[in-house]
Amino acid sequence: MADKYTKKAVESSEGSAPADAWKDAPVEKEHQPAKIKSEVSYRSLENEVTNLDAEAKRIADRKAKLVAEMAEVKKAVEA
């Protein structure tokens, strides 16, 4: 059975909201198979993806440095 997402009711705020205000709307997520509920929003998930992208870049940069260092070590051993 799939997880279930339900929009939570919130009091409307006065004034005009930005065009992407919908991203902050809380959504209740009912996890399956256990009936566990948590609150998420599109923006929080979007921020998590952004953080993961940044972390992936840092890891790729670190890997490139290690591969270059491995090449130097191999060169020194073979000399």
N, C-alpha and C positions, 0 to 999 in steps of 0.2 A: 504494500500500500504506500502511496506517495505522501510526502509531507503536505500539510494543508496550510495555506496562507490566507489570513483574514484581515482586512483593513480595520484598524481600531478607530473608534469614534473619538474625535477630539473637538474641543471648543474652538470655533472659528475666531481668528484674531482680527481685530479691526485694522483697516488700512489695506494697501495693495501689497500683495506678496510677489516676490520675484518669479519669473517664468519657470524656474526649476524648483519651486517650493515643494512640489509633489515628491521630490526625492527625499524630503525629510519626514514624510508621513509615516507614522509607526504602523507596522504590520505584525500581527501575532502569527508566529510560526508554530504549528503543532507537529512535533516530530513523530515519526513512525519508526518502529512499532510501538514504542513506549509513548504514553500521553504526556510528553514534556512540552511545555510552552515557553517560548522566549520571544523577546521583542527585537525586531530588526527594522532597518530602513534602507532604502535604495542607496542613500548617500553613505551610510556606514559600510555597506558592502562595496560601494564604489571606492571608498577610501582604503578598504582592505586590499582591493585589487591593485590600487596605486602603490600601496606599501609593498605588496608582493613583487610588483614590477621593479621597484627600486631595489629590493633585496636581491632579486634575480640578477640585476645589472651588477651590483656589488660582488655577488658570487662569481659571475662571469669574469669580472675584472681581476678578482683574486686568483681565479683559476688560470687566467692568462699569465699572470705574474709567476705563479708556481710552475707552469709549463716552461716558461723562459728560464727560470732558475734550474729546473731539472735538466734542460739542455746544457746549461753552463756546467752543472755538476758532471754530466755524462762526458762533456768535452774534456774536463779536468781529469777524469778517471782514465779516459782513453789516451791521454797525452803521455 
